[in-house]
């Protein structure tokens, strides 16, 4: 997630450098060819490029809106995960009798690992050593590791209820919190597995390049100064359109391990600090200040 710091403009330029180079080459080529007598006869009313540009603007407005909606939904879901993780451990602490510190620590540690495992699985990254060690120590094997960890929560709760350590009312409350965590996990998986229609991207790209192709023919370039302005505008406006469209593309997938991602690792660290403080651990390490312009 981008922070309120100096953002690296080179990151965004690097994303569109190939398209920028293509448009610049095209604009210069058209400017040179337009000086030939055969091309000087070709002229379009400026209203035609303006109409195509308006169509592109409307499509991009819809695209950026839908992409931001997906990004914001992902951030909202992880906000709920933060709250429900705290609530779950608080309910466990209240539900168990005195002297159950070891059991509470087991739930807290499993919930901490669940947050890290969920973020890493959504990004399709190999599990970190910490998560791997926990899975090996507790002999957890499954296709969906975060779901398996929630199953471990549920199984241990049932065992505690069977022993009479948790009342039926407390068990219902805890299961409701687990259901919310499972629901948040499912929402993240839905966003991850739902691909934005490729045909929409092709349509937007095609219109941008059509706009770039016809834009120079709507200008008067009879003088050298006007020719330079024509080339500059032919480069600038399509580049802005492409930059907006590229921003929408990287924002529509908030679990792809990029600077505009939902900061799942950072949030998991925040949850870990909170849970460790809640169960009374001493010397809890503080979250390190991020020197970059984004958090992961």
C-alpha positions as CSV (number, residue, x, y, z in Angstrom):
1,X,0.0,0.0,0.0
2,X,1.4,3.4,-0.9
3,X,2.2,5.6,2.0
4,X,2.1,9.4,2.4
5,X,5.7,9.7,1.6
6,X,7.7,10.6,-1.5
7,X,6.4,8.1,-4.1
8,X,8.9,6.8,-6.7
9,X,7.6,8.2,-10.0
10,X,10.0,5.8,-11.7
11,X,7.9,2.9,-10.6
12,X,5.0,4.1,-12.6
13,X,7.1,5.2,-15.6
14,X,8.6,1.7,-15.6
15,X,5.1,0.2,-15.9
16,X,4.3,2.1,-19.1
17,X,7.7,2.6,-20.6
18,X,7.0,0.3,-23.6
19,X,3.7,2.0,-24.4
20,X,5.4,5.4,-23.9
21,X,8.2,4.6,-26.3
22,X,5.7,3.3,-28.9
23,X,3.6,6.4,-28.7
24,X,6.6,8.7,-28.9
25,X,8.0,6.9,-31.9
26,X,4.6,7.1,-33.6
27,X,4.1,10.8,-32.8
28,X,7.6,11.7,-34.3
29,X,7.0,9.5,-37.3
30,X,3.6,11.1,-38.0
31,X,5.1,14.5,-37.5
32,X,7.8,13.8,-40.1
33,X,5.5,12.1,-42.6
34,X,3.0,14.9,-42.2
35,X,5.5,17.3,-43.9
36,X,5.3,15.3,-47.1
37,X,2.8,16.6,-49.7
38,X,0.8,13.4,-49.8
39,X,0.2,13.5,-46.0
40,X,-0.5,17.2,-45.9
41,X,-3.8,16.6,-47.7
42,X,-5.0,14.4,-44.9
43,X,-6.9,16.4,-42.3
44,X,-9.7,15.6,-39.8
45,X,-12.0,17.9,-37.9
46,X,-10.7,18.2,-34.3
47,X,-14.2,17.1,-33.1
48,X,-13.5,13.5,-34.2
49,X,-10.4,13.0,-32.0
50,X,-12.3,14.9,-29.3
51,X,-15.2,12.4,-29.6
52,X,-12.9,9.4,-29.4
53,X,-11.1,11.0,-26.4
54,X,-14.4,11.5,-24.6
55,X,-15.3,7.8,-25.1
56,X,-11.9,6.8,-23.8
57,X,-12.4,9.1,-20.7
58,X,-15.7,7.5,-19.9
59,X,-14.4,4.0,-20.2
60,X,-11.4,4.8,-18.0
61,X,-13.6,6.5,-15.4
62,X,-15.6,3.3,-15.1
63,X,-12.4,1.2,-15.1
64,X,-10.7,3.1,-12.3
65,X,-13.9,3.2,-10.3
66,X,-14.3,-0.6,-10.4
67,X,-10.6,-1.1,-9.7
68,X,-10.7,1.2,-6.7
69,X,-13.8,-0.6,-5.4
70,X,-12.0,-3.9,-5.5
71,X,-9.0,-2.4,-3.8
72,X,-11.1,-0.8,-1.1
73,X,-13.1,-3.9,-0.5
74,X,-9.9,-5.8,0.1
75,X,-8.7,-3.2,2.6
76,X,-12.1,-3.3,4.4
77,X,-11.9,-7.1,4.6
78,X,-8.5,-7.0,6.2
79,X,-9.7,-4.3,8.6
80,X,-12.4,-6.8,9.7
81,X,-9.8,-9.5,10.1
82,X,-7.8,-7.2,12.4
83,X,-10.9,-6.6,14.6
84,X,-12.1,-10.2,14.6
85,X,-8.6,-11.5,15.5
86,X,-8.5,-9.2,18.6
87,X,-12.1,-10.1,19.4
88,X,-11.4,-13.8,19.2
89,X,-8.5,-13.8,21.6
90,X,-10.4,-11.5,24.0
91,X,-13.4,-13.9,24.0
92,X,-11.0,-16.9,24.6
93,X,-9.4,-15.1,27.5
94,X,-12.8,-14.3,29.0
95,X,-14.3,-17.8,28.4
96,X,-11.5,-19.9,29.9
97,X,-11.1,-20.2,33.7
98,X,-8.0,-19.0,35.5
99,X,-4.9,-21.0,35.0
100,X,-5.5,-21.5,31.2
101,X,-2.7,-19.3,30.1
102,X,-1.1,-22.1,28.0
103,X,-4.3,-22.8,26.1
104,X,-4.8,-19.1,25.5
105,X,-1.2,-18.8,24.1
106,X,-2.0,-21.8,21.8
107,X,-5.0,-20.0,20.3
108,X,-3.1,-16.7,20.0
109,X,-0.1,-18.3,18.3
110,X,-2.4,-20.1,15.8
111,X,-4.3,-16.9,15.0
112,X,-1.0,-15.1,14.4
113,X,0.1,-17.8,12.1
114,X,-3.3,-17.8,10.3
115,X,-2.9,-14.1,9.4
116,X,0.6,-14.6,7.9
117,X,-0.5,-17.8,6.1
118,X,-3.6,-16.1,4.6
119,X,-1.6,-13.2,3.3
120,X,1.1,-15.4,1.8
121,X,-1.4,-17.8,0.2
122,X,-3.3,-14.9,-1.4
123,X,-0.1,-13.6,-2.9
124,X,0.8,-17.2,-3.9
125,X,4.1,-17.0,-2.2
126,X,5.9,-19.9,-0.5
127,X,5.1,-19.9,3.1
128,X,7.7,-18.2,5.3
129,X,10.0,-20.3,7.6
130,X,7.9,-19.3,10.6
131,X,4.7,-20.5,9.1
132,X,6.4,-23.7,7.7
133,X,7.8,-24.5,11.1
134,X,4.4,-24.1,12.8
135,X,2.8,-26.4,10.2
136,X,5.5,-29.0,10.6
137,X,5.4,-28.9,14.4
138,X,1.6,-29.3,14.5
139,X,1.4,-31.7,11.6
140,X,-1.0,-29.6,9.6
141,X,-1.3,-30.6,5.9
142,X,-4.0,-29.3,3.6
143,X,-4.6,-27.7,0.3
144,X,-6.0,-24.6,2.0
145,X,-3.7,-24.0,5.0
146,X,-5.6,-20.9,6.4
147,X,-8.9,-23.0,6.3
148,X,-7.1,-25.9,8.1
149,X,-5.9,-23.5,10.8
150,X,-9.5,-22.4,11.4
151,X,-10.4,-26.0,11.6
152,X,-7.8,-26.4,14.4
153,X,-9.4,-23.5,16.2
154,X,-12.8,-25.1,15.9
155,X,-11.6,-28.6,17.0
156,X,-9.8,-27.3,20.1
157,X,-12.9,-25.3,21.1
158,X,-15.0,-28.4,20.8
159,X,-12.6,-30.3,23.0
160,X,-12.7,-27.6,25.6
161,X,-16.5,-27.5,25.5
162,X,-16.6,-31.3,26.0
163,X,-14.4,-30.9,29.0
164,X,-16.7,-28.2,30.4
165,X,-14.1,-25.5,30.3
166,X,-16.2,-23.4,27.9
167,X,-19.9,-22.8,28.4
168,X,-22.4,-23.3,25.6
169,X,-23.1,-19.6,25.4
170,X,-19.4,-18.8,25.1
171,X,-18.9,-21.5,22.5
172,X,-21.6,-19.9,20.3
173,X,-19.9,-16.5,20.6
174,X,-16.6,-17.9,19.6
175,X,-18.0,-19.9,16.7
176,X,-19.7,-16.7,15.4
177,X,-16.3,-15.0,15.5
178,X,-14.7,-17.9,13.6
179,X,-17.5,-17.7,11.1
180,X,-16.7,-14.1,10.4
181,X,-13.0,-14.9,10.0
182,X,-13.9,-17.7,7.6
183,X,-16.2,-15.2,5.7
184,X,-13.4,-12.7,5.4
185,X,-11.1,-15.4,4.1
186,X,-13.7,-16.4,1.5
187,X,-14.2,-12.8,0.4
188,X,-10.4,-12.4,-0.1
189,X,-10.3,-15.6,-2.2
190,X,-13.2,-14.3,-4.3
191,X,-11.4,-11.1,-5.1
192,X,-8.2,-13.1,-5.9
193,X,-9.9,-15.6,-8.2
194,X,-12.2,-13.1,-10.0
195,X,-10.4,-11.8,-13.0
196,X,-11.4,-8.4,-14.5
197,X,-12.9,-9.1,-18.0
198,X,-10.0,-9.1,-20.5
199,X,-12.3,-7.9,-23.3
200,X,-12.8,-4.6,-21.5
201,X,-9.0,-4.0,-21.3
202,X,-8.7,-4.8,-25.1
203,X,-11.5,-2.3,-25.9
204,X,-9.8,0.5,-23.8
205,X,-6.4,-0.2,-25.3
206,X,-7.8,-0.2,-28.8
207,X,-9.5,3.1,-28.4
208,X,-6.4,4.7,-26.9
209,X,-4.3,3.7,-29.8
210,X,-7.0,4.8,-32.3
211,X,-7.1,8.1,-30.5
212,X,-3.3,8.4,-30.7
213,X,-3.5,7.6,-34.4
214,X,-6.0,10.2,-35.4
215,X,-5.1,13.0,-33.0
216,X,-2.2,14.4,-35.1
217,X,-4.5,14.8,-38.2
218,X,-6.7,17.2,-36.3
219,X,-3.9,19.8,-35.8
220,X,-2.5,22.5,-38.0
221,X,1.2,21.9,-38.3
222,X,2.1,24.2,-41.2
223,X,4.8,25.8,-39.1
224,X,7.7,24.2,-37.2
225,X,6.5,25.5,-33.8
226,X,3.1,24.0,-34.4
227,X,4.6,20.7,-35.4
228,X,6.5,20.5,-32.2
229,X,3.3,21.3,-30.2
230,X,1.5,18.6,-32.2
231,X,4.1,16.0,-31.4
232,X,4.1,16.9,-27.8
233,X,0.3,16.7,-27.5
234,X,0.3,13.4,-29.4
235,X,2.7,12.0,-26.8
236,X,1.2,13.6,-23.7
237,X,-2.5,12.9,-23.9
238,X,-2.4,9.2,-24.9
239,X,0.4,8.7,-22.3
240,X,-1.9,10.1,-19.6
241,X,-4.7,7.7,-20.7
242,X,-2.3,4.8,-20.6
243,X,-1.0,5.8,-17.2
244,X,-4.6,5.9,-15.8
245,X,-5.5,2.6,-17.4
246,X,-2.3,1.0,-16.0
247,X,-3.1,2.3,-12.5
248,X,-6.5,0.7,-12.7
249,X,-4.9,-2.6,-13.8
250,X,-2.5,-2.8,-10.9
251,X,-5.2,-1.6,-8.4
252,X,-7.8,-4.1,-9.4
253,X,-5.6,-7.0,-8.1
254,X,-4.8,-6.1,-4.4
255,X,-3.1,-9.4,-3.6
256,X,-0.3,-9.4,-6.2
257,X,2.7,-8.5,-4.1
258,X,3.1,-4.9,-5.5
259,X,3.4,-1.5,-3.9
260,X,-0.3,-0.9,-4.3
261,X,-1.3,-4.1,-2.6
262,X,-3.3,-4.4,0.6
263,X,-0.6,-4.3,3.2
264,X,-1.3,-7.8,4.6
265,X,2.1,-8.4,6.0
266,X,2.1,-5.1,7.9
267,X,-1.4,-5.8,9.2
268,X,-0.4,-9.3,10.3
269,X,2.5,-7.7,12.2
270,X,0.1,-5.3,13.9
271,X,-2.3,-8.1,14.8
272,X,0.7,-10.1,16.3
273,X,1.8,-7.2,18.5
274,X,-1.8,-6.7,19.7
275,X,-2.4,-10.3,20.5
276,X,0.8,-10.8,22.3
277,X,0.1,-7.8,24.4
278,X,-3.4,-9.1,25.1
279,X,-2.2,-12.4,26.5
280,X,0.3,-10.7,28.7
281,X,3.6,-11.4,27.0
282,X,6.5,-9.3,28.0
283,X,9.1,-7.6,25.7
284,X,6.8,-7.6,22.7
285,X,8.9,-6.3,19.7
286,X,7.6,-3.1,18.3
287,X,6.7,-2.7,14.6
288,X,9.7,-1.3,12.7
289,X,9.3,1.9,10.8
290,X,9.1,1.3,7.1
291,X,11.7,3.4,5.2
292,X,10.0,2.7,1.8
293,X,7.2,4.6,0.2
294,X,4.9,1.6,0.5
295,X,4.0,-1.2,2.9
296,X,3.5,-4.8,2.1
